[in-house]
Amino acid sequence: MKSSATALLLPLLATSLLTLTGPAQASEAIVKKARCVACHTVDAKRVGPAYKDVAAKYRGDAGAPTRLFDKVRAGGSGNWGEIPMLPHGADKISDEDLKAAIQWILSLN
Ligand code: HEC
C-alpha cells in the first residue's frame, strides 16, 4: 500500500518541480541574482523602465536581443531618459545568463 502510493506520488512531484524551474522562473531568478531588480520590476517603472515596457518597445525588432545585450554590458542612457544604467560586466552576469534574461524580458507582455 505504502509503496504504491509513493510510486504514484513521485512522478507527480517530479512534474511539479519541472514546472517550477521552467524557463520563466529561471530567468527571473537570474535578474534577482544579478541585482537587476534593484532598478527594474516586471510591470512598474523604478529607476529603470518596467520590463514589460521594454518588451513592448522592441516587439518585432529582430536586432533588439543583440543591442540590449550590449547595452546592459556597457550601460548607458538615452532610450528611456537621462538616468544611466550602470555597466554590468561578466563578473556580475555571465553571457549565458544575460542572454537568457534578455530573452525573458522580451517575451513579457
Ligand atoms: C542602477 C540601476 C540599474 C540596474 C542595476 C540595472 N538597470 Fe537596466 N536600466 C536602468 C536604466 C536607468 C535604464 C534606462 C536607460 C536608458 O534610458 O537608455 C535601463 C534600461 C534597461 C534595458 C532597456 C535598454 C534600452 O536601451 O532600451 C534593459 C533590457 C535593461 N535595463 C536590463 C537590465 C538587466 C538585465 C539588468 C541586470 C543585469 C539591469 N538592467 C540592471 C537601470 C538599471
Boltz pocket constraint, residues with backbone or C-beta under 6 A from the ligand:
constraints:
  - pocket:
      binder: B
      contacts: [[A, 31], [A, 34], [A, 35], [A, 36], [A, 37], [A, 38], [A, 39], [A, 40], [A, 47], [A, 48], [A, 49], [A, 54], [A, 68], [A, 71], [A, 72], [A, 76], [A, 77], [A, 78], [A, 79], [A, 80], [A, 81], [A, 82], [A, 83], [A, 84], [A, 85], [A, 86], [A, 88], [A, 93], [A, 98], [A, 101], [A, 102], [A, 105]]
      max_distance: 6.0
